[in-house]
Amino acid sequence: MPPGTAASLAGEPAILKAESRNRFQLIVCSFRISSKVNFPVLISLVAAAGAFLLALATLLSRPRSVANWSFFVGMLACSLEQGCQVVGLDAVALQDMLFWQRLAALPLALVPVSWLVFSLTFARGNHREFLQKWRPGLILFAALPLGLALWQGQGWIRDAVWTEQAGHWVFPVTLAGKALHLTMLLTSILIITNVEWTFRAAVGTSRWRIKYAVIGVALLFGVRIYSSSQVILYSANNVQLIVLNSAALALACLLLGVWAWRSRAADVDLYPSTAALHKSLTVLLAGAYLIVVGVLAKLVSALGGSESFPLKALFILLALVGLSMLYLSDRVGQATRRFVSRHLKRPLHDYRAVWTTFTERTTAVMDRQEFARAAVKVISETFEVLSVTLWLVDSSRNHLTLAASTALEPAPVGPNHLPDEVLPELTHLFAAGAQPIDIDGCEESWCKALRSSNPVFFPKGGHRHCLPLVSRGEVLGLIILGDRVRGMLLAAEDLELLKCLGDQIAAGVCNLSLSERLLNAKEMEAFQLMSAFLVHDLKNTASALSLTLRNLPIHFENPAFREDALRTLGKSVGRINELIWRLTTLREKRELKPAPADLNQIVTTALEAAGASPEIAVVSRLQPLPAFAMDRRQVESVIVNLLLNAKEALGSRGEIRVETSRENGWALLSVADTGCGMSPEFVANSLFKPFKTTKRNGLGIGMFQVKAVVEAHGGKIAVNSHAGQGTTFRLWLPIQNSLTERSV
């Protein structure tokens, strides 16, 4: 048989298979005689066993979460893939080797979706948001690889060819095989991007806990990027790539084992943003690698080929990975900054950058817990401190409770607060102002309590410091810093910046507390106002029922009384049901379901639904209008509401005018009455607000809902009213719109 892969690709498949089978048997026999160890089989066996044991240990020792289940499935799939490689590489017959190599595609098809789910849920407290956002992609990457693995009768590998020059087996792949590796390439980039995203969101000890997991996953799928790109470039897999993937899996198991050991005491819950990740180092490196390797492959092919090109491509990948590890290293970053500060006379901190970062992360935050997480993250990154904990005074002013930490995790049950003697001491000492204090060098009782509540994770991390948060002479909380990178002491410049940040954090906490009090006061005011309306209506209803009950024993035998009593009961029940319905519709969101409709037909239906009164004249002038998208039921309820309001404003007699027309691409609806009208102050300040009404038995909900429905349709509403002269409502609805289903 001619040496090299080219012979297999050129033709003669039957002869090639026979010669390959004979050559394979000779090679295997001579190899087993001359060597005690088959290295490819051994490394694949080690990788398969390591992945299986790690998957089993994770399943048995860690809680049943989405991240841990996906990790179990992912490691088990890698283990099964390597198991198929072990049996295939150790097979004697060529057909057996091809069978097991093709069978390896089935567990390989489970790798993308399982590890992608793991990357979306690993160490993320808000992982449900990511799973919801990525649901279409997860379905695609679950179905596509499995379909490709089962595509065609011969699977994803066409043949097995022994190459004399390289000294190993080559497996030419089918079109399905190339598509499968392209899918693996894309998902590998996504997986590494997601774990990088998680790593960037981590600070302090949380970063220390997950660091080896991130490195392990990056190693495993970084090598997958390399091997899949080689398969796509050369349309063939080979034993060297299989061994490389096996070695990467074995090393990844070691790194992931270190992660499992480090995080055995507590899980990490990070909250990265769900927005798209910009400035991703993974995307940058993967893009640079694929572009460079693609250009080099074209050049090598044009110049006649090079046997060492795969090795050069691997070197490029390892160089990019090494540069990225240096870029993310805390020690390298700190040493670089100290060198610049010492030799180039640069300030220790870039105050403008620190202040910009702090402002961007905390200005728009309205939740205390989110603000606390942002504050500890800024302090941890600025001072390169791994353990930062923020304790805030609770609403009862009796305890300091855990708000956020890069080191401590809240207790699942029981209190999460400091000992009771700490807060009075802090209030006494720092009412007039606060400076950072070295609590490891202090022997006061409150310092001992702080040390016991904020343990040291790294013995060489330097002294712990306490920074009380004081605003307007009131102690609002404190921050504990510890475990600094390399145990560096906090210099005077560090302490000055820390004090300044502490003042801003205290001011932010104070502002949030005031905002919460104001919001609670407004909610209570709204509740009291709504209660007043309900009590008024229920009082009238209860009075009618009470009068009926008092007369019931006396006049029960009177048929006219019984009929009147039943009417009173029916009205009372109807009134109560109406109150319940109105309050329910105010609370719930109503879905708009737009469809082409004729506004004039809706107006006609609404006029019939509102009913007619003998003393009230209803005049309608409806001009022709084209059908356009709207929610027919919601628009009809708006018109009925306006008509009923007009009738109530008229009293016993008057006139209502309903008109429609077309005005510059808008459908205009006008409802006017000659009733009592409204004051300008009420129209400007109360008309469209809930629970604001001039009607004796009204709740003030109808006009609030009218405005909400009109604006949800992309329309506008205007009111012209004068006391004693009447009111005119004008509604504009866009005729040309792209209205889709939405909530009111």
C-alpha positions in Angstrom: 0.0 0.0 0.0 1.4 3.5 -0.8 2.3 5.4 2.3 0.3 8.4 3.6 -3.2 9.4 3.8 -3.3 10.5 0.1 -3.6 6.9 -1.1 -6.7 6.4 0.9 -8.2 9.6 -0.3 -7.4 8.8 -3.9 -9.4 5.5 -4.2 -9.0 1.7 -4.2 -11.0 1.3 -0.9 -11.3 -2.5 -1.0 -7.6 -3.2 -1.6 -6.7 -0.4 0.9 -8.8 -2.0 3.6 -7.3 -5.4 3.1 -3.7 -4.1 3.1 -4.5 -1.8 6.1 -5.9 -4.8 8.0 -2.8 -6.9 7.4 -0.5 -3.9 8.2 -2.5 -3.2 11.3 -2.2 -6.8 12.6 1.5 -6.8 11.9 2.0 -3.4 13.6 0.0 -4.5 16.7 1.8 -7.8 17.0 5.2 -6.2 16.7 4.3 -3.4 19.0 3.1 -5.7 21.7 6.2 -7.8 21.4 8.6 -4.8 21.5 6.9 -2.7 24.1 5.1 -3.3 27.3 3.0 -0.2 27.2 0.8 1.1 24.4 0.9 4.8 25.1 -2.2 6.0 23.2 -4.3 3.3 24.9 -2.8 4.0 28.3 -3.4 7.8 28.2 -7.0 7.3 26.9 -7.6 4.7 29.7 -6.3 7.1 32.4 -8.4 9.9 31.0 -11.5 7.7 30.8 -11.1 6.4 34.4 -10.3 9.9 35.8 -13.4 11.4 34.1 -15.6 8.6 35.3 -14.4 8.8 38.9 -14.7 12.6 39.0 -18.2 12.4 37.6 -19.2 9.8 40.2 -17.6 11.7 43.1 -19.4 14.9 42.1 -22.7 13.1 41.9 -22.3 11.5 45.3 -20.7 14.4 47.3 -22.2 17.6 45.9 -25.8 18.8 46.0 -28.2 18.0 43.2 -28.1 21.3 41.3 -28.3 21.9 37.5 -24.6 22.8 37.4 -23.6 19.5 39.1 -25.9 17.4 37.0 -24.7 18.9 33.8 -21.1 18.4 35.0 -21.8 14.8 35.8 -23.3 14.2 32.3 -20.5 16.1 30.6 -17.7 14.2 32.4 -19.5 10.8 31.9 -19.8 11.6 28.1 -16.1 12.4 28.0 -15.3 9.2 29.8 -17.4 7.1 27.5 -15.8 8.7 24.5 -12.4 7.9 25.8 -13.5 4.3 26.6 -14.5 3.8 23.0 -11.1 5.2 22.0 -9.4 2.7 24.3 -11.2 -0.3 22.9 -10.7 1.0 19.3 -7.0 1.7 19.6 -6.4 -1.7 21.3 -8.4 -3.7 18.7 -6.8 -6.3 16.5 -9.1 -6.2 13.6 -9.5 -3.2 11.4 -13.3 -3.4 11.4 -13.4 -3.5 15.2 -11.2 -0.4 15.3 -13.5 1.4 12.9 -16.6 0.3 14.8 -15.4 1.7 18.1 -14.1 4.9 16.5 -17.5 5.5 15.0 -19.3 4.6 18.2 -17.2 7.3 20.0 -19.3 9.9 18.1 -22.4 9.1 20.2 -21.0 10.2 23.6 -19.1 13.0 21.8 -22.5 14.3 20.7 -23.5 14.8 24.3 -20.5 16.9 25.2 -21.5 20.2 23.7 -25.0 20.6 25.3 -24.0 19.2 28.7 -20.9 21.4 29.1 -22.7 24.4 27.7 -25.3 24.0 30.4 -22.6 23.7 32.9 -20.9 26.9 31.7 -24.2 28.8 32.0 -25.0 27.6 35.5 -21.6 27.1 37.1 -21.2 29.3 40.2 -24.0 31.6 39.1 -26.8 32.6 41.5 -28.9 33.9 38.5 -28.4 30.8 36.3 -32.2 30.5 35.6 -32.0 33.8 33.7 -29.2 32.5 31.5 -30.9 29.1 30.8 -34.1 30.9 29.8 -32.1 33.2 27.5 -30.1 30.4 25.9 -33.0 27.9 25.6 -33.1 28.0 21.7 -29.3 27.5 21.5 -29.3 24.6 24.0 -32.0 22.8 22.0 -30.0 23.4 18.8 -26.7 22.1 20.3 -28.5 19.1 21.8 -30.2 18.0 18.6 -27.6 18.9 16.0 -24.6 16.9 17.2 -26.7 13.8 17.9 -28.2 14.0 14.4 -24.7 14.4 12.9 -23.4 11.5 14.9 -26.2 9.2 13.5 -26.0 10.6 9.9 -25.2 8.2 7.1 -24.7 4.5 7.5 -20.9 4.6 7.8 -21.0 7.3 10.5 -18.5 10.1 10.7 -15.4 8.2 9.8 -14.8 6.7 6.3 -11.8 4.5 6.8 -8.6 3.9 8.8 -5.2 4.4 7.1 -1.8 3.7 8.4 0.8 6.4 7.4 4.4 5.3 7.1 6.0 8.8 7.4 4.0 9.9 10.5 3.9 6.4 12.1 0.3 6.5 13.2 -3.3 5.8 12.1 -5.3 8.4 10.2 -9.1 8.4 10.1 -10.6 10.3 7.1 -13.9 11.9 8.1 -17.2 12.2 6.2 -19.1 15.5 5.7 -21.1 14.6 8.8 -17.8 14.3 10.7 -16.6 17.7 9.6 -20.0 19.2 10.6 -19.8 17.5 14.0 -16.3 18.9 14.6 -17.4 22.4 13.5 -20.2 22.2 16.0 -17.7 21.1 18.7 -15.4 24.0 17.7 -18.2 26.6 18.1 -19.5 25.2 21.4 -16.0 25.0 22.8 -15.6 28.8 22.2 -19.0 29.4 23.8 -18.2 27.2 26.8 -14.8 28.9 27.5 -16.4 32.4 26.9 -19.1 31.6 29.6 -16.6 30.4 32.2 -14.4 33.4 31.5 -17.6 35.5 32.0 -18.1 33.8 35.4 -14.4 34.2 36.3 -14.6 38.0 35.6 -17.6 38.3 37.9 -15.8 36.6 40.8 -13.6 38.5 43.3 -11.8 37.5 46.4 -12.0 34.0 47.7 -14.8 33.2 45.3 -12.3 33.7 42.5 -9.8 31.6 44.4 -12.4 28.8 44.7 -13.4 28.6 41.1 -10.0 29.4 39.5 -8.9 25.8 38.8 -12.3 24.9 37.5 -12.1 27.7 35.0 -8.5 26.7 34.0 -9.5 23.0 33.7 -12.5 23.7 31.4 -10.4 26.2 29.4 -7.7 23.6 28.9 -10.1 20.8 28.0 -12.0 22.8 25.4 -9.0 24.9 24.3 -7.5 21.6 23.1 -10.8 20.7 21.5 -10.6 23.9 19.5 -7.2 22.9 18.3 -8.1 19.3 17.5 -11.4 20.1 15.8 -9.8 22.8 13.7 -7.2 20.3 12.5 -9.9 17.8 11.6 -11.7 20.5 9.6 -8.5 21.6 7.9 -7.3 18.1 6.9 -10.7 16.3 6.7 -9.2 13.6 8.9 -8.7 12.7 12.5 -5.6 10.9 13.7 -4.1 9.1 16.8 -2.0 12.2 17.7 -5.1 14.3 18.1 -6.9 11.5 20.1 -3.9 11.3 22.4 -3.8 15.1 22.8 -7.5 15.2 23.7 -6.9 12.3 26.2 -4.0 14.1 27.8 -6.1 17.3 28.1 -8.9 15.4 29.7 -6.6 13.8 32.2 -5.0 17.1 33.2 -8.4 18.8 33.3 -9.6 16.1 35.7 -6.7 17.0 38.0 -7.6 20.7 37.9 -11.3 20.0 38.4 -10.5 17.8 41.3 -8.6 20.6 42.9 -11.6 22.8 42.3 -14.0 20.2 43.9 -11.7 20.0 46.9 -11.4 23.8 47.4 -15.2 24.4 47.0 -16.3 21.4 49.1 -17.2 23.6 52.1 -19.4 26.1 50.3 -20.8 26.8 46.8 -20.1 30.1 45.1 -23.1 32.2 43.9 -22.0 34.9 41.5 -24.3 37.3 39.6 -22.8 38.2 36.2 -24.9 40.5 34.0 -27.2 38.8 31.5 -26.2 41.3 28.8 -24.0 40.2 25.9 -20.3 39.9 27.0 -18.2 42.5 25.2 -14.4 42.5 25.2 -14.3 38.7 25.7 -10.7 37.4 25.9 -11.9 34.0 24.8 -13.5 35.3 21.6 -10.5 37.4 20.9 -8.0 34.5 21.3 -10.1 32.0 19.5 -10.7 34.4 16.6 -7.0 35.2 16.4 -6.0 31.6 16.6 -8.4 30.4 13.9 -7.4 33.3 11.6 -3.7 32.8 12.0 -3.9 29.0 11.6 -6.2 29.4 8.6 -3.8 31.8 6.9 -0.8 29.6 7.7 -2.6 26.5 6.4 -3.2 28.3 3.0 0.4 29.3 2.8 1.7 25.9 3.7 -0.6 24.3 1.2 0.5 26.8 -1.5 4.2 26.1 -0.8 3.9 22.3 -1.0 2.9 21.3 2.5 4.7 20.8 5.8 4.6 17.8 8.1 5.3 20.0 11.2 2.4 22.4 10.5 0.0 20.7 13.1 2.8 21.1 15.7 3.2 24.8 14.8 -0.5 25.3 15.1 -0.4 23.7 18.6 2.4 26.0 19.6 0.4 29.0 18.5 -2.5 27.8 20.6 -0.3 27.2 23.7 1.3 30.7 23.3 -2.1 32.4 23.2 -3.2 30.4 26.3 -0.1 31.4 28.1 -0.5 35.0 27.3 -4.1 34.9 28.5 -3.1 33.3 31.8 -0.5 36.0 32.4 -3.2 38.6 31.6 -5.6 37.2 34.2 -3.0 36.6 36.9 -3.4 38.8 40.0 0.2 38.4 41.0 1.5 39.4 37.6 -0.8 42.4 37.5 0.2 43.5 41.0 3.9 43.1 40.2 3.5 45.1 37.0 1.7 48.0 38.7 4.3 48.1 41.5 7.1 48.2 39.1 5.5 51.1 37.2 4.8 52.9 40.5 8.4 52.5 41.8 10.4 53.1 38.7 8.2 55.4 36.6 6.9 57.5 39.6 3.3 56.7 38.8 0.7 57.0 41.7 -0.3 53.7 43.3 -4.0 54.1 42.2 -5.6 55.6 39.2 -8.2 57.6 41.1 -10.1 58.7 38.0 -10.5 55.0 36.9 -11.5 53.9 40.4 -14.0 56.6 40.8 -15.5 56.0 37.3 -15.8 52.3 38.0 -17.4 52.8 41.4 -19.9 55.4 40.0 -20.8 53.2 37.0 -21.5 50.1 39.2 -23.4 51.8 42.0 -25.2 54.9 40.6 -28.3 53.2 39.1 -28.6 50.5 41.7 -31.7 50.7 43.8 -31.5 47.4 45.7 -29.4 47.2 48.9 -28.1 43.7 48.3 -27.1 44.5 44.7 -25.4 47.7 45.9 -23.5 45.8 48.6 -22.3 43.2 46.1 -21.1 46.0 43.7 -19.3 47.8 46.6 -17.4 44.7 47.9 -16.4 43.9 44.3 -15.0 47.3 43.7 -13.0 47.3 46.9 -11.7 43.8 46.3 -10.5 44.7 42.7 -9.1 48.1 43.7 -7.0 46.9 46.7 -6.4 43.3 45.5 -7.9 41.9 48.6 -9.5 38.4 48.3 -11.7 38.6 51.4 -14.1 41.7 51.6 -17.2 41.5 53.7 -19.8 44.2 54.2 -22.0 44.2 57.3 -25.0 46.6 57.5 -27.2 47.7 60.4 -30.6 46.0 60.2 -33.9 47.8 60.3 -34.3 47.2 64.0 -31.0 49.0 64.7 -29.9 46.1 66.9 -27.6 43.9 64.7 -25.0 44.1 62.0 -26.1 41.6 59.4 -24.2 40.1 56.5 -25.0 42.1 53.3 -22.3 40.9 50.8 -19.0 39.1 50.9 -16.3 37.7 48.6 -15.4 35.1 51.2 -18.3 34.3 53.5 -21.5 32.6 52.5 -24.8 33.3 54.3 -25.9 30.6 56.7 -28.7 28.5 55.2 -30.6 28.7 58.6 -30.2 30.9 61.6 -29.0 34.5 61.9 -26.3 36.0 59.8 -25.1 38.8 62.1 -22.2 39.9 64.2 -22.1 39.5 68.0 -24.4 42.0 69.8 -21.5 43.8 71.6 -20.0 45.0 68.3 -22.6 47.6 67.3 -22.7 49.6 70.6 -18.9 49.8 70.6 -18.8 51.0 67.0 -21.5 53.6 67.7 -19.6 54.9 70.7 -16.2 55.1 68.9 -17.1 56.3 65.4 -20.1 58.6 65.8 -17.9 61.5 65.0 -16.0 59.9 62.1 -14.2 56.7 61.1 -10.8 55.6 60.0 -9.6 52.2 58.9 -8.4 50.1 61.9 -6.0 47.2 61.9 -8.1 44.7 63.9 -5.3 42.1 64.1 -3.3 44.6 66.1 -6.2 45.6 68.4 -7.1 43.7 71.6 -10.5 45.3 72.2 -13.4 43.0 72.8 -15.2 44.1 69.6 -12.0 43.5 67.6 -11.8 40.0 68.9 -15.5 39.5 67.9 -14.7 40.8 64.4 -11.7 38.5 64.0 -13.8 35.5 65.1 -16.6 36.4 62.6 -14.3 37.1 59.7 -11.8 34.2 59.6 -8.5 34.2 57.7 -8.4 32.0 54.6 -4.8 32.6 53.7 -2.2 32.7 56.6 0.1 34.9 54.6 -2.6 37.3 53.5 -1.5 40.1 55.9 -3.5 41.9 58.6 -7.3 42.4 58.5 -8.7 45.9 58.5 -12.1 47.3 59.6 -13.7 50.3 58.0 -16.8 51.6 59.8 -19.4 53.2 57.5 -20.6 56.5 59.0 -23.0 59.0 57.6 -24.3 62.1 59.4 -22.9 60.8 62.7 -24.7 57.5 62.4 -23.0 54.1 62.1 -24.6 52.3 59.1 -22.3 49.3 58.9 -18.7 48.2 58.5 -16.4 46.6 55.9 -13.8 44.0 56.8 -10.8 43.5 54.5 -8.3 40.6 54.6 -6.3 38.1 52.6 -4.5 40.6 50.4 -2.5 39.2 47.4 1.1 38.5 48.6 0.2 39.8 52.0 1.1 43.3 51.1 0.5 46.0 53.8 -2.0 48.7 53.1 0.0 51.9 52.6 -1.1 55.4 53.6 -2.3 56.0 50.0 -4.4 52.8 50.2 -5.9 53.8 53.5 -6.8 57.3 52.2 -8.6 55.9 49.2 -10.3 53.2 51.3 -11.6 55.9 53.6 -12.9 57.9 50.7 -14.7 54.9 49.2 -16.1 54.0 52.6 -17.7 57.5 52.8 -19.3 57.1 49.4 -20.6 53.6 50.3 -22.0 55.0 53.5 -23.7 57.8 51.6 -25.1 55.3 49.1 -26.5 53.1 51.9 -28.1 56.1 53.5 -29.7 57.2 50.3 -31.0 53.7 49.7 -32.5 53.6 53.2 -34.2 56.9 52.7 -35.5 55.7 49.3 -36.9 52.6 50.9 -38.6 54.6 53.6 -40.1 57.0 51.1 -41.3 54.0 49.0 -42.8 52.4 52.0 -44.6 55.6 52.9 -46.0 56.0 49.4 -47.2 52.3 49.4 -48.8 52.9 52.8 -50.5 56.1 51.5 -51.8 54.2 48.5 -53.0 51.4 50.7 -54.8 53.7 53.0 -56.4 55.6 50.1 -57.6 52.3 48.5 -58.8 51.1 51.9 -60.9 54.3 52.3 -62.6 53.7 49.0 -63.3 50.1 49.8 -64.5 50.9 53.3 -66.9 53.5 51.9 -68.4 51.1 49.3 -68.5 48.2 51.7 -70.1 50.4 54.4 -73.0 51.3 52.0 -73.4 47.7 51.1 -73.3 46.6 54.7 -75.9 49.2 55.6 -78.3 47.9 53.0 -77.8 44.3 54.1 -78.1 45.3 57.8 -81.4 47.0 57.2 -82.7 44.0 55.3 -81.7 41.6 58.1 -83.3 43.8 60.8 -86.6 43.8 58.9 -86.4 40.1 57.9 -88.0 38.6 61.0 -90.9 41.1 60.9 -91.8 41.2 57.2 -90.6 37.7 56.1 -94.2 36.6 55.3 -94.7 39.6 53.0 -94.1 38.6 49.4 -93.3 42.2 48.4 -90.6 42.4 51.1 -89.1 39.1 50.1 -88.8 40.3 46.5 -87.3 43.6 47.7 -84.9 41.7 50.0 -83.7 39.4 47.1 -83.2 42.5 44.9 -81.1 44.1 47.7 -79.0 40.9 48.2 -78.4 40.7 44.4 -77.3 44.3 44.2 -75.0 43.9 47.2 -73.4 40.8 45.8 -73.0 42.4 42.4 -71.4 45.5 44.0 -68.9 43.4 45.9 -68.1 41.3 42.8 -67.6 44.5 40.8 -65.1 45.8 43.5 -63.2 42.5 43.4 -63.1 42.5 39.6 -61.9 46.1 39.3 -59.1 45.5 41.9 -58.1 42.3 40.1 -57.9 43.9 36.7 -55.8 46.7 38.2 -53.3 44.2 39.7 -53.1 41.8 36.8 -51.4 42.4 33.4 -53.8 42.2 30.4 -52.4 40.8 27.2 -53.0 42.7 24.0 -53.9 40.4 21.1 -53.9 42.7 18.0 -55.7 41.8 14.8 -57.1 43.9 11.9 -60.4 45.5 13.0 -62.8 48.2 12.0 -62.9 51.0 14.6 -66.4 52.1 13.5 -67.8 48.6 14.1 -66.2 48.6 17.5 -67.8 52.0 18.3 -71.2 50.7 17.2 -70.9 47.6 19.4 -69.8 49.7 22.4 -72.8 52.0 22.0 -75.1 49.0 22.2 -73.2 47.6 25.2 -73.4 51.0 27.1 -77.2 51.0 26.7 -79.7 53.8 25.9 -81.4 56.3 28.2 -84.7 58.1 27.1 -83.5 61.5 28.4 -79.9 61.2 26.9 -79.4 61.9 23.2 -76.4 60.0 21.6 -75.2 61.4 18.3 -72.7 59.5 16.3 -70.8 60.7 13.2 -68.6 57.9 12.0 -66.4 58.5 8.9 -65.0 55.7 6.9 -61.7 54.3 8.3 -59.5 51.4 7.0 -59.1 48.3 9.2 -55.9 48.3 11.2 -54.3 46.3 14.0 -55.8 46.6 17.5 -57.1 44.5 20.3 -60.9 44.6 19.6 -62.0 43.7 23.2 -59.7 46.1 24.9 -60.6 49.0 22.6 -64.3 48.3 23.1 -63.9 48.4 26.9 -62.2 51.8 26.6 -65.1 53.2 24.5 -67.7 51.7 26.9 -65.9 53.2 29.9 -65.9 56.7 28.2 -69.6 56.4 27.4 -70.6 55.3 30.9 -68.5 58.1 32.4 -70.3 60.6 30.0 -73.7 59.3 31.1 -72.8 59.6 34.8 -71.6 63.2 34.2 -74.9 64.1 32.4 -77.1 62.9 35.2 -80.8 62.7 34.0 -80.5 64.4 30.6 -78.0 65.8 28.1 -76.2 64.9 24.9 -73.3 62.6 24.0 -71.4 63.0 20.7 -69.3 60.2 19.3 -67.2 60.9 16.2 -64.5 59.1 14.3 -62.2 60.5 11.6 -58.8 60.1 10.0 -56.0 62.6 10.7 -52.5 62.3 9.3 -52.1 58.6 9.6 -54.1 58.4 12.8 -57.6 57.2 13.6 -59.2 59.8 15.8 -62.1 58.9 18.2 -63.9 61.7 20.1 -66.4 61.2 22.9 -67.9 64.5 24.2 -70.7 65.2 26.7 -72.5 68.3 28.0 -72.3 67.2 31.6 -70.8 68.7 34.8 -67.2 68.7 33.5 -64.0 68.7 35.6 -61.7 71.3 37.1 -58.3 71.9 35.3 -56.5 70.9 38.5 -58.2 67.5 38.6 -57.5 66.8 35.0 -53.9 67.8 35.3 -53.1 66.0 38.6 -55.6 63.2 39.3 -57.7 62.1 36.3 -55.4 59.3 35.1 -54.1 58.3 38.5 -55.6 55.2 40.3 -57.9 55.8 43.2 -58.5 59.5 42.2 -62.1 60.2 41.4 -64.9 62.8 41.6 -67.7 60.2 41.6 -69.5 59.2 44.8 -69.3 55.5 44.2 -66.2 55.3 42.0 -62.9 53.7 42.6 -60.9 55.9 40.3 -59.6 52.9 38.3 -61.4 53.3 34.9 -59.5 56.2 33.4 -56.2 54.8 34.6 -56.9 51.6 32.6 -58.1 53.6 29.6 -54.8 55.5 29.4 -52.8 52.3 29.8 -54.7 50.5 26.9 -54.4 53.5 24.6 -50.7 53.9 25.2 -50.1 50.1 24.8 -51.6 50.5 21.3 -49.0 53.2 20.6 -51.8 55.9 20.8 -52.4 59.1 22.6 -55.2 60.5 24.7 -56.2 64.2 25.3 -58.9 65.7 27.5 -60.6 69.1 27.2 -63.0 69.8 30.1 -64.6 72.8 31.9 -66.6 72.7 35.1 -70.3 73.0 34.2 -69.7 72.9 30.4 -68.9 69.3 29.6 -65.9 67.1 28.7 -64.4 65.9 25.5 -62.0 62.9 25.3 -59.9 62.5 22.1 -58.1 59.2 21.3 -55.5 58.8 18.5 -54.7 55.3 17.4 -52.0 54.7 14.7 -53.4 53.2 11.5 -50.0 52.0 10.3 -48.3 50.2 13.1 -46.4 47.0 13.9 -48.4 46.1 17.0 -47.6 42.7 18.5 -48.8 40.9 21.6 -47.8 42.9 24.7 -49.0 43.5 28.2 -51.0 46.4 29.5 
